[in-house]
């Protein structure tokens, strides 16, 4: 909270000529990507992805990670992700277009996956990055700024994470909602929420979690026994995505919780009553960076 106030105070006390110079793009890079590994984080990073009338925040992914860490005390999720971001292996880029960092009714926020860097970024505003040309460019998330806080969506985005192991997993988010406090100095208290289709959850996220758990089993003698006792139902010494999906501890947290697609598979929330997507909510902060967006 104090950090947010500091950033906004700096902006308010800059002269009008300085603020007018900022009527352009601001390019920023994620310097901290936060997984919802506790109940408090799950609630803090949750957004109303399906825009239901009750305004219920959604973050099934956080429930799953919280259950994993509860079942195996000492299971560390955040540090592996931090290492990937700090080393420049996992690069998430943002471009924000606004006329005023405090209040603007029409703001666009674009998300891009970046190429890994050869050297670790300094995250002091001097870093230069390049977009990953192998990933598509999505339409920007449209929203508004009120007292320096952006809120926008729905939209679409690709997100890369590292879950437990060293392997990166990429998922396509639909119905993306985004909130953050932003200024010329970057952003704080960011929240990124969206849905992953049930098919992609089962084919990408669950296998990535299973692979990460198996890496831990091979390298951590202390965690090996509780992990196998909790999730290795066939007692073969390894954990599969199918075992996670059928595990009685995790069963509630691996079921789709959102109806985001209609019967034709188009994004059209709440139309057919079929829960077809799995909600994800992440936290993030970001700092200024330099990169070029093709065509911009």
C-alpha positions as CSV (number, residue, x, y, z in Angstrom):
1,X,0.0,0.0,0.0
2,X,2.8,2.4,0.9
3,X,4.6,1.6,-2.3
4,X,1.4,2.4,-4.3
5,X,1.0,5.7,-2.5
6,X,4.7,6.6,-3.2
7,X,4.3,5.9,-7.0
8,X,1.1,7.9,-7.2
9,X,2.5,10.7,-5.2
10,X,5.5,11.0,-7.4
11,X,3.3,11.2,-10.5
12,X,0.9,13.8,-9.0
13,X,3.7,16.2,-8.1
14,X,5.3,16.1,-11.5
15,X,4.7,19.3,-13.6
16,X,2.0,19.3,-16.2
17,X,4.5,19.4,-19.1
18,X,6.0,16.1,-17.9
19,X,2.6,14.4,-17.8
20,X,1.8,15.6,-21.3
21,X,5.0,14.0,-22.6
22,X,3.6,10.7,-21.3
23,X,0.7,10.7,-23.8
24,X,2.1,7.7,-25.6
25,X,3.0,4.0,-25.0
26,X,4.6,2.8,-21.9
27,X,6.5,-0.5,-22.3
28,X,7.0,-2.5,-19.2
29,X,8.3,-6.0,-18.2
30,X,7.2,-8.3,-15.4
31,X,9.8,-8.3,-12.7
32,X,7.8,-10.5,-10.3
33,X,5.2,-13.1,-11.2
34,X,3.3,-14.4,-8.2
35,X,1.7,-17.8,-7.9
36,X,-1.4,-18.2,-5.6
37,X,0.1,-20.8,-3.3
38,X,-1.8,-19.9,-0.2
39,X,-5.5,-19.3,0.6
40,X,-4.7,-15.6,1.1
41,X,-3.0,-15.3,-2.2
42,X,-5.7,-17.2,-4.0
43,X,-8.2,-14.6,-2.8
44,X,-5.9,-11.7,-3.3
45,X,-5.3,-12.5,-7.0
46,X,-8.8,-13.6,-7.9
47,X,-10.9,-11.6,-10.4
48,X,-14.5,-12.0,-11.6
49,X,-13.5,-13.8,-14.9
50,X,-16.9,-14.8,-16.1
51,X,-18.5,-11.4,-15.0
52,X,-21.3,-13.1,-13.1
53,X,-23.9,-11.0,-11.5
54,X,-22.8,-12.0,-8.0
55,X,-19.3,-10.6,-8.7
56,X,-17.7,-13.7,-7.4
57,X,-13.9,-13.7,-7.7
58,X,-12.5,-16.8,-9.5
59,X,-9.2,-18.6,-8.9
60,X,-9.5,-22.4,-9.1
61,X,-5.8,-22.6,-9.9
62,X,-5.1,-21.1,-6.5
63,X,-7.2,-23.7,-4.8
64,X,-5.3,-26.4,-6.5
65,X,-1.8,-25.0,-5.5
66,X,-3.0,-24.4,-2.0
67,X,-4.1,-28.0,-1.6
68,X,-0.8,-29.2,-3.0
69,X,1.2,-27.2,-0.5
70,X,-1.1,-28.2,2.3
71,X,-0.8,-31.9,1.5
72,X,3.0,-31.6,1.4
73,X,4.3,-29.1,3.9
74,X,7.5,-27.4,2.7
75,X,6.6,-27.8,-1.0
76,X,8.0,-24.6,-2.6
77,X,6.4,-23.2,-5.7
78,X,7.4,-19.5,-5.9
79,X,11.2,-19.8,-5.7
80,X,11.5,-21.8,-9.0
81,X,9.4,-19.2,-10.8
82,X,11.4,-16.3,-9.3
83,X,14.6,-17.9,-10.5
84,X,13.3,-18.1,-14.1
85,X,12.1,-14.5,-14.1
86,X,15.3,-13.2,-12.4
87,X,17.5,-15.0,-14.9
88,X,15.7,-13.7,-17.9
89,X,14.4,-17.2,-18.9
90,X,10.8,-16.2,-18.4
91,X,10.0,-12.8,-20.0
92,X,6.5,-11.2,-19.9
93,X,6.1,-7.9,-21.7
94,X,3.3,-5.3,-21.5
95,X,2.5,-2.2,-23.6
96,X,0.0,0.3,-22.1
97,X,-1.5,3.2,-24.1
98,X,-3.0,6.0,-22.1
99,X,-3.5,9.7,-22.1
100,X,-3.2,10.1,-18.4
101,X,-1.8,7.7,-15.8
102,X,-4.3,8.8,-13.2
103,X,-7.7,8.9,-14.9
104,X,-8.5,7.8,-18.5
105,X,-11.7,6.2,-19.7
106,X,-10.1,4.5,-22.7
107,X,-6.8,2.6,-22.0
108,X,-5.4,-0.4,-23.9
109,X,-3.1,-3.0,-22.2
110,X,-1.3,-5.5,-24.5
111,X,0.4,-8.6,-23.2
112,X,3.3,-10.3,-25.0
113,X,5.6,-13.2,-24.4
114,X,9.2,-12.2,-24.7
115,X,12.4,-14.1,-25.8
116,X,14.7,-15.2,-23.0
117,X,17.8,-13.0,-22.5
118,X,21.4,-14.1,-22.6
119,X,22.2,-12.2,-19.4
120,X,20.0,-11.6,-16.3
121,X,18.0,-8.4,-16.6
122,X,18.6,-5.6,-14.1
123,X,15.0,-4.5,-14.0
124,X,16.0,-0.9,-13.5
125,X,14.5,0.4,-16.7
126,X,17.6,-0.1,-18.8
127,X,16.8,-3.6,-20.1
128,X,16.0,-4.3,-23.8
129,X,13.9,-7.2,-24.8
130,X,12.5,-8.8,-27.9
131,X,9.1,-10.3,-28.5
132,X,8.8,-14.1,-29.0
133,X,8.0,-14.2,-32.7
134,X,6.7,-17.7,-32.4
135,X,3.6,-16.6,-30.4
136,X,0.6,-14.7,-31.8
137,X,-0.1,-11.1,-31.0
138,X,-3.5,-10.8,-29.2
139,X,-5.8,-7.8,-29.3
140,X,-5.2,-5.5,-26.4
141,X,-7.2,-5.6,-23.2
142,X,-9.4,-2.5,-23.1
143,X,-10.2,-0.8,-19.8
144,X,-9.9,2.4,-17.9
145,X,-7.7,4.1,-15.3
146,X,-9.3,5.5,-12.1
147,X,-6.9,7.2,-9.6
148,X,-4.0,5.4,-11.1
149,X,-5.6,1.9,-11.1
150,X,-6.2,0.1,-14.4
151,X,-9.1,-2.3,-14.7
152,X,-10.0,-4.0,-18.0
153,X,-11.2,-7.0,-19.9
154,X,-12.3,-9.4,-21.2
155,X,-9.5,-10.3,-23.6
156,X,-7.1,-13.1,-24.4
157,X,-3.4,-13.7,-23.7
158,X,-0.7,-16.3,-23.5
159,X,1.0,-16.9,-20.2
160,X,4.2,-18.8,-19.4
161,X,4.9,-20.2,-15.9
162,X,7.3,-22.5,-14.3
163,X,5.6,-25.0,-11.9
164,X,7.8,-26.9,-9.5
165,X,10.4,-28.1,-12.1
166,X,12.5,-26.2,-14.6
167,X,10.3,-26.8,-17.6
168,X,8.1,-23.8,-18.7
169,X,4.5,-24.3,-19.4
170,X,2.5,-22.0,-21.7
171,X,-1.3,-21.7,-21.6
172,X,-3.8,-19.7,-23.5
173,X,-6.1,-17.6,-21.3
174,X,-9.6,-16.5,-22.4
175,X,-11.9,-14.0,-20.7
176,X,-8.8,-12.2,-19.4
177,X,-9.3,-9.6,-16.8
178,X,-6.4,-7.4,-15.6
179,X,-6.0,-4.9,-12.8
180,X,-2.9,-3.0,-11.6
181,X,-1.7,0.3,-10.2
182,X,0.3,1.9,-12.9
183,X,2.6,4.9,-13.3
184,X,5.6,6.0,-15.4
185,X,7.7,4.0,-13.0
186,X,5.9,0.7,-13.7
187,X,3.1,-1.2,-12.0
188,X,2.4,-2.7,-8.6
189,X,-0.4,-4.8,-7.1
190,X,-1.1,-6.4,-10.5
191,X,-3.7,-9.1,-11.0
192,X,-4.1,-11.2,-14.1
193,X,-7.1,-13.5,-14.3
194,X,-8.6,-15.7,-17.0
195,X,-9.9,-19.1,-18.0
196,X,-8.1,-22.1,-19.4
197,X,-10.2,-24.6,-21.3
198,X,-10.8,-27.9,-19.5
199,X,-9.0,-29.6,-22.4
200,X,-5.9,-27.4,-22.1
201,X,-5.9,-27.7,-18.3
202,X,-5.8,-31.5,-18.6
203,X,-3.2,-31.6,-21.5
204,X,-0.8,-28.9,-20.3
205,X,-1.2,-27.7,-16.7
206,X,-1.8,-31.0,-14.9
207,X,1.1,-32.8,-16.8
208,X,3.4,-29.9,-16.0
209,X,2.5,-30.2,-12.3
210,X,3.0,-33.9,-12.3
211,X,6.4,-33.6,-14.0
212,X,7.5,-31.0,-11.5
213,X,6.4,-33.3,-8.6
214,X,8.4,-36.2,-10.1
215,X,11.5,-34.0,-10.3
216,X,11.1,-33.2,-6.7
217,X,10.7,-36.9,-5.8
218,X,14.0,-37.6,-7.6
219,X,16.0,-34.8,-5.9
220,X,14.4,-34.2,-2.5
221,X,14.5,-37.2,-0.1
222,X,12.5,-35.3,2.5
223,X,9.6,-34.5,0.2
224,X,9.7,-37.9,-1.6
225,X,7.7,-39.9,0.9
226,X,4.8,-37.5,1.6
227,X,4.4,-36.8,-2.1
228,X,4.2,-40.5,-3.0
229,X,1.9,-41.2,-0.1
230,X,-0.4,-38.4,-1.1
231,X,-0.6,-38.8,-4.9
232,X,1.0,-42.0,-6.1
233,X,-2.2,-44.1,-6.0
234,X,-0.8,-47.1,-8.0
235,X,2.4,-47.2,-5.9
236,X,4.8,-47.3,-8.9
237,X,7.1,-44.5,-7.6
238,X,5.9,-41.7,-9.9
239,X,2.9,-39.3,-10.2
240,X,0.8,-38.9,-13.3
241,X,-1.6,-36.3,-14.4
242,X,-4.4,-38.9,-14.2
243,X,-3.5,-39.6,-10.5
244,X,-3.7,-35.9,-9.7
245,X,-7.1,-35.6,-11.4
246,X,-8.6,-38.5,-9.6
247,X,-6.9,-37.8,-6.2
248,X,-9.5,-37.4,-3.5
249,X,-7.6,-34.5,-1.9
250,X,-7.5,-32.5,-5.2
251,X,-10.7,-33.7,-6.8
252,X,-12.7,-30.5,-6.1
253,X,-9.8,-28.3,-7.3
254,X,-9.3,-30.0,-10.6
255,X,-12.8,-29.6,-11.9
256,X,-13.8,-26.8,-14.3
257,X,-15.5,-23.9,-12.5
258,X,-16.5,-21.5,-15.3
259,X,-18.9,-21.5,-18.3
260,X,-17.0,-19.3,-20.7
261,X,-17.8,-21.0,-24.1
262,X,-21.1,-21.5,-25.8
263,X,-22.1,-24.7,-27.6
264,X,-20.1,-23.7,-30.7
265,X,-16.9,-23.1,-28.8
266,X,-16.9,-19.3,-29.0
267,X,-16.2,-17.1,-26.0
268,X,-19.7,-16.3,-24.7
269,X,-19.9,-16.7,-20.9
270,X,-22.9,-18.2,-19.2
271,X,-24.8,-19.3,-22.3
272,X,-25.1,-23.1,-22.2
273,X,-24.7,-23.9,-18.5
274,X,-21.7,-26.2,-19.2
275,X,-18.6,-25.5,-17.1
276,X,-15.9,-25.7,-19.7
277,X,-13.0,-23.7,-18.3
278,X,-10.7,-23.5,-15.3
279,X,-10.0,-20.1,-13.6
280,X,-6.5,-18.8,-13.0
281,X,-5.5,-15.8,-11.0
282,X,-1.9,-14.6,-10.8
283,X,-0.2,-11.6,-9.2
284,X,2.6,-9.4,-10.8
285,X,4.6,-6.3,-10.6
286,X,6.5,-4.6,-13.5
287,X,9.1,-2.0,-14.4
288,X,9.9,0.0,-17.5
289,X,11.6,-1.7,-20.3
290,X,12.5,-1.2,-24.0
291,X,11.1,-3.4,-26.8
292,X,9.6,-3.0,-30.2
293,X,6.1,-4.2,-31.2
294,X,5.8,-4.9,-34.9
295,X,3.4,-2.5,-36.6
296,X,3.1,-0.2,-33.7
